[in-house]
């Protein structure tokens, strides 16, 4: 009958999209590496070299390196969370940053794509559960809260944004090295 033929078509479409998605997810680390490289280029393009007048504001935000030393499955979830934090920081109070608007928008879109892709390839629920209990996860959260507080304390001034941009560059470079090995 016609309805069983329709179900067969739906079944075929679903099996194809599942295969495409799993193929896409098998190459997620390659896509992430490319997107991270692109994000790093856009970070550079957003503004000029680090302004000399901002040197005295340089702060040491200690990135919790142990975050990137977890098991491979947990690592994917950790990287997804890092992208979410960066997206959150770079999505508000940017008026004083004085950056190139197009490069900034492309940077935000790239981060959003990375979060979407990682979410679409989300690993098993127990991986998310084990990551949520990971002590380094709290350190990661504190690291980004420190950057957020730094920006707020300085009323999102141009220099505070430049310091944060430099820090996000270092953070993404660490993630890129790990993503390449995944």
C-alpha positions in Angstrom: 0.0 0.0 0.0 0.9 3.7 -0.3 1.3 4.2 3.4 3.9 1.4 3.8 5.8 2.9 0.8 5.8 6.3 2.6 7.1 4.7 5.8 9.9 3.0 3.8 10.9 6.4 2.3 10.9 8.0 5.7 13.0 5.1 7.0 15.5 5.4 4.2 15.8 9.2 4.7 16.3 8.7 8.4 19.0 6.1 7.9 20.8 8.3 5.4 20.8 11.3 7.7 22.0 9.2 10.6 24.9 8.0 8.5 25.6 11.6 7.3 25.5 12.8 10.9 27.8 10.0 12.2 30.2 10.7 9.3 30.0 14.4 10.1 30.7 13.6 13.8 33.6 11.3 13.0 35.3 14.3 11.5 34.2 16.8 14.1 37.8 17.3 15.4 38.9 18.2 11.9 36.1 20.7 11.5 36.8 22.0 15.0 40.4 22.5 14.2 39.5 24.5 11.1 36.9 26.6 12.9 39.4 27.2 15.8 42.0 28.4 13.2 39.4 30.6 11.7 38.4 32.0 15.1 42.1 32.8 15.9 42.4 34.6 12.6 39.2 36.6 13.3 40.4 37.4 16.8 43.5 39.0 15.2 41.4 40.7 12.5 38.9 42.2 15.1 41.5 44.6 16.5 45.0 45.8 15.9 48.1 44.7 17.8 47.8 44.9 21.6 47.7 48.6 22.5 50.7 49.7 24.5 48.6 51.8 26.8 46.9 48.6 28.0 50.1 46.8 29.0 49.7 47.9 32.7 46.2 46.2 32.8 47.6 42.8 31.8 46.4 40.2 34.2 47.2 36.6 34.7 44.1 34.5 34.3 45.4 31.0 34.9 43.7 28.6 32.4 43.1 25.3 34.2 45.3 23.0 32.1 44.0 19.9 33.7 40.7 20.5 31.9 42.4 19.5 28.6 43.9 16.4 30.2 40.8 14.3 30.6 39.6 11.3 28.6 38.9 11.8 24.9 35.1 11.5 25.3 35.0 13.9 28.2 37.4 16.2 26.3 34.8 16.8 23.6 32.3 17.9 26.2 34.9 20.1 27.9 35.8 21.8 24.5 32.1 22.4 23.9 31.8 24.1 27.2 34.8 26.3 26.6 33.2 27.5 23.3 30.0 28.3 25.3 31.9 30.3 27.8 33.8 32.3 25.1 30.6 32.9 23.2 29.0 34.2 26.4 31.9 36.6 27.1 31.9 37.9 23.5 28.2 38.5 23.3 27.7 41.5 25.5 28.9 45.0 26.3 31.2 45.2 23.4 30.6 48.9 22.5 33.9 50.2 24.0 36.0 47.4 22.4 36.2 49.4 19.2 36.7 46.3 17.1 35.9 45.5 13.4 32.2 44.7 13.5 32.3 42.2 10.6 35.2 40.2 12.1 33.5 40.2 15.5 30.2 39.0 14.0 32.0 36.2 12.0 33.9 35.3 15.2 30.6 35.0 17.1 29.0 33.0 14.3 32.0 30.7 14.2 31.7 30.0 17.9 28.0 29.4 17.6 28.7 26.9 14.8 31.2 25.1 16.9 28.7 24.9 19.8 26.0 23.6 17.4 28.2 21.0 15.8 29.5 19.8 19.2 26.0 19.6 20.5 24.7 17.7 17.4 27.5 15.2 18.0 26.9 15.2 21.7 28.4 12.2 23.3 26.5 9.9 25.5 24.6 11.3 28.5 27.0 9.5 31.0 29.9 11.4 29.5 28.1 14.7 30.2 27.4 13.4 33.7 31.0 12.4 34.3 32.2 15.8 33.0 29.7 17.6 35.3 31.4 15.8 38.3 34.9 16.6 37.1 36.7 18.8 39.6 38.5 20.7 36.7 35.0 21.7 35.4 34.6 24.0 38.4 38.1 25.4 37.8 37.1 26.1 34.2 33.9 27.9 35.3 36.0 30.0 37.8 38.5 30.9 35.0 35.8 32.3 32.8 34.0 34.0 35.8 37.4 35.7 36.6 37.5 37.1 33.0 33.9 38.2 33.1 34.5 39.9 36.5 37.6 41.6 35.1 35.6 43.1 32.3 32.8 44.2 34.6 35.2 45.7 37.2 36.7 47.8 34.4 33.3 48.7 32.9 34.1 46.8 29.7 36.7 49.4 28.8 38.7 49.0 25.6 41.8 47.8 27.5 39.9 45.2 29.5 38.5 43.9 26.1 42.1 43.8 24.7 43.4 41.9 27.7 40.4 39.5 27.4 40.9 39.1 23.6 44.6 38.2 24.2 43.6 35.7 26.9 40.9 34.1 24.6 43.6 33.7 21.9 45.8 31.8 24.4 42.8 29.7 25.4 41.8 28.8 21.9 45.4 28.0 21.0 45.5 25.4 23.8 42.1 24.0 22.7 43.4 23.8 19.1 46.4 21.7 20.1 44.2 19.3 21.9 41.5 19.2 19.2 44.2 18.3 16.6 45.2 15.2 18.7 41.6 14.0 19.3 
